[in-house]
């Protein structure tokens, strides 16, 4: 996973949403219109694992994770400038979801 700014597409059993993620040197920061995300990641070849905390920063539509804060664990594969993750969030119904990150800038 290269350092940079990524577009994030979230798909959960509760719906889909979009945001941005900045990934640099093993750290992740990002957000969307209601939530922000902070965490860390480790790469090993084309594999990426991450742990991210999400929290609400303003009122608006419900989060696709259905709560105002979450701890999520991610496992993914990098293909070029795209990382496809499968994640787990204990507060999410069905517990699993998908995230696709697409690199959009340095």
Beta strands, then each sheet from edge to edge (+ up, - down):
strand 1: 4-12
strand 2: 15-24
strand 3: 27-31
strand 4: 35-44
strand 5: 47-56
strand 6: 69-79
strand 7: 82-89
strand 8: 96-105
sheet 1: 1+ 2- 3+ 4- 5+ 6- 7+ 8- 1+
end
